[in-house]
């Protein structure tokens, strides 16, 4: 018995309402008797042009307020981290391993926020919520790479503080420039490897026309939720990589600070203890802000996490944390304050 198949070509929707109408048609197709054929066609042809980032479109009254706040926070983030980089490079007194790593952290935060916040501002400022397929892939690649790099870099900075406090007489010998460059290279290499492994796997998941991403950026958990196939294997891979990239460096940080705490408590000088606590307290604050959100987002199965909580937590560690880093490292840091005064007085 011959079966005639009719392929209807639907132009790609340019608005959120049009896209939902097409999605309804595709859903009807997948529910009908030609489910297998429709699924094959949609798997190969849909979502290859663009995605719809729903973001905060379910709260239209919130979008204008968010636009103002996000824009202000983004500009402050840019200014603060650029100042940290310039001061660390221009003042010879700050040419130390600690500020070398801090410069890398500031540069990483600049890239981290710039990879997604301009797109968020564009989506908040108008009705168009689309992002191209290539743009989404680039955003995901950068987000995974920079996130993995920051996990390792924070562990490197903890090791630097451990060496400075627990082995002060050997600090300059141990933390020589070659080792600093190697440690930073390892951090960036781990982030790159994370992106190379997870980005293609996530982007190639069949979606059967489900191109609405319930997030304001192309983040891995949100993209996994759009898949129309069983994602247990992908989620298991994400969990394993999270254990290695997130919990591995975190364990090193906790061990380092355990030794640091013992060394600080054994100091006889109150001034020395205060200085050590100020320096390490800044780093621990950054670690807590970053790792707290990352663990919540990536250390649980993708379909079990709250979408609303996920969006606001992602906004927090993608915008607020990079904005706070320069503030945390400068307000309680006499070296940076002195360097700023010297640079201003030169002019």
HELIX and SHEET records of a PDB file:
HELIX    1   1 UNK A   16  UNK A   31  1                                  16    
HELIX    2   2 UNK A   35  UNK A   45  1                                  11    
HELIX    3   3 UNK A   57  UNK A   59  5                                   3    
HELIX    4   4 UNK A   60  UNK A   90  1                                  31    
HELIX    5   5 UNK A   92  UNK A   94  5                                   3    
HELIX    6   6 UNK A   97  UNK A  114  1                                  18    
HELIX    7   7 UNK A  117  UNK A  124  1                                   8    
HELIX    8   8 UNK A  133  UNK A  166  1                                  34    
HELIX    9   9 UNK A  168  UNK A  170  5                                   3    
HELIX   10  10 UNK A  171  UNK A  174  1                                   4    
HELIX   11  11 UNK A  177  UNK A  203  1                                  27    
HELIX   12  12 UNK A  220  UNK A  225  1                                   6    
HELIX   13  13 UNK A  232  UNK A  242  1                                  11    
HELIX   14  14 UNK A  243  UNK A  247  3                                   5    
HELIX   15  15 UNK A  248  UNK A  265  1                                  18    
HELIX   16  16 UNK A  270  UNK A  298  1                                  29    
HELIX   17  17 UNK A  307  UNK A  315  1                                   9    
HELIX   18  18 UNK A  316  UNK A  320  3                                   5    
HELIX   19  19 UNK A  321  UNK A  331  1                                  11    
HELIX   20  20 UNK A  334  UNK A  346  1                                  13    
SHEET    1   A 3 UNK A 130  UNK A 132  0                                        
SHEET    2   A 3 UNK A  50  UNK A  53 -1                                        
SHEET    3   A 3 UNK A 212  UNK A 213  1                                        
END                                                                             
